[in-house]
């Protein structure tokens, strides 16, 4: 018996083909299936794209690299053509510009040679004086008293000399009388010997008195010389740069009380410190040009007069003196100056174009081509760089063939073709 239409399980045609998802609240469709033919097509397309990218990007670069390597190899194997020059022997003179200091030709401090008081000073700072000019006068009362005492002592010793001479003459006369009386027996031999000894004593007393007179005369001369120092005079001509006394100042003999400072500034001396590398070229009468910022555009011509003959161990320089005529006193002691000197070098230098120098981690070198057209990189010592040329102190000589336009690609032993 068939059940009623409304009861039991629903018919199979009305059952859903989707499966409800646990938390979504709705049913997901079943996954779509991809056919094998479609997969093959996609893979083929991807391989085609990759092949095209490889052909466009890598192959041209590889070809360029190969061409570059071939070109480099070809250039390395090719013979270079170079132009060579012969080094020119340059002037061995070296011009230098050094700082200097202006100093006086002569400078001294005048001290008193006598004790006393300044009666009057005659010159002041800035005054020009000549050798022997009076600078100051000193009152010397104590010295005057010593001089008077010395003269009195001289008179006393002179009187003693006269007395000693008189005693000597009397002793000589008595001795002669005793000698005449000896044959007659009036006097004894003992009396004669006594008179002879007395005559010798009186002769010695005369010698002592003469020595005392000479000593007093020497003392008078000494005091007279000290008295002459009461007039302070200039030891040489120059300019008074300091005055340290006033009228009535107490001065003492010695170097405790300076009176004046004098400086002679014509000619002026300019001292410079010449560095070691050119010190051997310093000679007397080498011309020098002195310039000062206080006189822009002016040049003071002078000459080297002398040098210390040794280097300062601290600075490795040699003190050198340049004398400059200074008749108008334009150069003042203590001024800063610039001194231009041209000194001969102790060695020969050779000049090559600046383009011939190779400077790298191995130092300064030049490329020299030998008789077999081979390149040799020769180390050199650069004396100085003048811009367009390089002066070489050592490493090459005048007979070398130097590559005019050097390159870092030139290597030791490379064969080159020399342009003629």
Secondary structure, DSSP 8 states (H G I E B T S, - for coil): ----TTSSS--GGGS-SSEE-TTTSSEE-------HHHHHHHHHHHHHHHHHHHHHHHHHHHHHHHHHHHHHHHHHHS-EEE-EEE-EE---EEEEEEEEEEE-SEEEEEE-SS-EEEEEE---TT-EE-TT-EEEEEE-HHHHHHHHHHHHHHHHHHHHHHHHHHHHHHHHHHHHHHHHHTTTTSS-HHHHHHHHHHHHHHHHHHHHHHHHHHHHHHHHHHHHHHHHTTEEE-SSSEEEEEE---TT-EE-SSSSSEEEEEEE-SSEEEEEEEEHHHHTT--TT-EEEEE-GGGTT--EEEEEEEE-SS--TTT-EEEEEEEE--TT--S-TT-EEEEEEEEE-SS--EEEEGGGEEEETTEEEEEEE-TTSBEEEEE-EEEEE-SSEEEEEES--TT-EEESS--TT--TT-BEEE--
